[in-house]
Amino acid sequence: MRYWAFLLGFLLLAACESTDDTYVPGRIAKETAVAIAMQANKQYPYPLSKVTRVAWRPEQGYWAIDFKDEDEDYGKFYLVNGKGKIVGEGTIQGDHYY
C-alpha cells in the first residue's frame, strides 16, 4: 500500500509540473523579450499596439514577437535572442511575413 501511495504521489507531482516556457536559465523571460520589442517598435503604442504572438523558437534560439494593428492586416515582427538582443525584424501584411 505504501508503494501505491508513493507512485500516486509521484504521478501527481509529475502532472503538476509547469509546461510554461517563460523562464529557462540562461535565457531572458518572455515578458522581457516583449518589453525589448516594444521599445524597438517605433509605432508602439499606436497603431501597432496589439501583441498577437510571442513564441520561443528553440531551433533558432530566439523569441518571435508580432505586433499588429486593430484589424490585424498590417504589422511588424521582432526576433529577440536569448541574451536580449534584437537579431531580426520585418513587416507583416495579412498572413505573409517579409
N, C-alpha and C positions, 0 to 999 in steps of 0.2 A: 504494500500500500504506500509505503514511503517513496518508493521509486516512481509510482504513478503521480504522486504529488510533485515530485521533483521534475518529472517530464512535463506535466501540465504547467508548472511554473515557468519552465524554460520556454515552452511554446508561447505562453502569454507574453513574456519579455521579448521574444523574437517578433511577435506580432505588433508590439508597441514601438518597435524601432522606427525612428523617423526616416522618411524617404525624402525629406526636404533637402535639396542640394544647395541651399543658400550659403552654408559655411563649410568649407573644407580647408584644413591647414595649408598655408602657402598660396591661397587664392583669395582675392577680395570677395566680399559678400555681394549678393545680388543687389541689395539696396545701394551699396557704394558704387557699383557699376552704373546703375541708373542715375545716380547723382552726378557722376562724371559725364555721362552722356547729356544730361540736362544742361550742365554748364557749357558744353561744347555746342549745343544746339542753339544757334542764334535766334531761331524763331520760337523759342520756348518762353513764356507760356502761351503765346498766341501767334499764329494759328495752329501750330503743330503741338498741341498740348495733350494729346491722348497717347499714352503708352499702351501699345497693342500687343507687344511681345517682348518677353525677356527670357532668353533661353541660353543655357550653357552648352557650348559645342566642345565636347571633350577631345574629339579628334584634332581640331584646330587649336584648342586651348584659349577660347575667348567667349565672352558674353555677347550675344546678339540682341540689340535693343532697338525696337521700332517705335517711332513717333509718327502719328498720322493726324490729319485734320478731322473735323467732326464727321464728315461724310465718308471717311476712310478711303478717299480716292487718291490722295496725294500724301506723301510722307517722306521721311528720312530715316536711315538706319545707321547705327554706330556699332562697331566691333571693339570691345574693350577687353584686353587680355587680362590674365590672372594677376598681373602686377599693378594694374590700374592705368595703363597707357592705351590710348586710342590707336588701334592698328588698322582701322579701315572705316570708311563711311561711304554712303551713297544715297541715291534717291529711290523712292518707291512710287510707281504710277500704276494704280489698280493692284494687280497681283504680280507685277513684274518689278524685279529689283535690278537697278543699274548702278 
